[in-house]
Amino acid sequence: MTPLTARRIAAFRANRRGSWSALIFLALFCICLCAEFVANDRPLLIRFDGHWMFPVLTDYSEDAFGTDFLPTQADYGDPDVQAAIARHGWAIWPAIPYAYDTTVRGLDRPAPSPPSWHDPLGTDDQARDVLARVIYGFRISVLSGFSLTIVASAVGIAAGAIQGYRGGLTDLLFQRFIEIWSGMPQLYLLIILGSVIVPGFWVLLLFLLAFSWMNLTGVVRAEFLRGRNLEYVRAARALGVSDLAIMARHILPNALVATLTFLPFTLSGSVTVLASLDFLGFGLPPGSPSLGELVSQGKNNLQAPWLGLASFVVLGGVLSLLIFIGEAVRDAFDPRKTL
């Protein structure tokens, strides 16, 4: 580890709010990555008549639990199936016995029902467990945010590098294209797209990528415009080093210092964009677990304040954690910060 890297890590840890936010966010993200093992309407493990069964990983038919059942996919919420398993063995259930699309049975009042011991965050207007949908929705939002941020940043950095290093007519034409492309009405285009096809996860990701890559282009372009005239860059060019090698080895590392400080804020913006589209009804297909869909349910069911409160706390908490992490990263890469 170089002294510079050690100094940056120490500066990141010195920001206690950012370092604790990073640990909390990492713990929540790891839990949600294993959402099927935390919230599921299938047992994690079944011991039945001396045989081991793993319903969370494999589909089983109901006739595997007795000849009285039909050869259809097992419904582990069925009391008869649960009784058959209890007679011939045992089952280990996840901490939350509901998936994101499971209809909670036996509610003592019409859905949406308030929080209880069985449903800590209550149920939505379709009798689905809110906590389970929050866990799955958090995973989708963060993974889509990470994917969009990584791909958009790579494209934006490459575009900004070409602009700044080439300069001249290339830079001029690229800037005019960015000005025109950034002025396109994204929401109207998405409405048109939604009228033609049903937007899925990958369709939304590609659509958002088409407009998100410009976020970092200006920063990288400015760094390359400044760095291309530095003496060591001119010396490398005089020695016959290729343009690609100069861009990758000599200028890009300096540009990444400024770029990395923007990534947590870009990630928070990506999470917000997907939630906003789901809230407006132009996001993921109906029924998909989504934080934006939970916000929409809170708006449509004002008599159930736990829905709006849950969505506000989750979205506000996630964005706050990302902002705090971004501040710590900014301090770590700030050369003026001293420990």
Secondary structure as GFF3:
##gff-version 3
##sequence-region A 1 339
A	DSSP	alpha_helix	3	14	.	.	.	ID=ss1
A	DSSP	alpha_helix	16	33	.	.	.	ID=ss2
A	DSSP	alpha_helix	35	38	.	.	.	ID=ss3
A	DSSP	beta_strand	45	48	.	.	.	ID=ss4
A	DSSP	beta_strand	51	53	.	.	.	ID=ss5
A	DSSP	three_ten_helix	62	65	.	.	.	ID=ss6
A	DSSP	alpha_helix	79	88	.	.	.	ID=ss7
A	DSSP	beta_strand	89	92	.	.	.	ID=ss8
A	DSSP	alpha_helix	130	166	.	.	.	ID=ss9
A	DSSP	alpha_helix	168	182	.	.	.	ID=ss10
A	DSSP	alpha_helix	186	196	.	.	.	ID=ss11
A	DSSP	alpha_helix	201	212	.	.	.	ID=ss12
A	DSSP	three_ten_helix	213	215	.	.	.	ID=ss13
A	DSSP	alpha_helix	217	227	.	.	.	ID=ss14
A	DSSP	alpha_helix	231	238	.	.	.	ID=ss15
A	DSSP	alpha_helix	243	246	.	.	.	ID=ss16
A	DSSP	pi_helix	247	251	.	.	.	ID=ss17
A	DSSP	alpha_helix	252	260	.	.	.	ID=ss18
A	DSSP	alpha_helix	263	280	.	.	.	ID=ss19
A	DSSP	alpha_helix	291	300	.	.	.	ID=ss20
A	DSSP	alpha_helix	305	332	.	.	.	ID=ss21
###
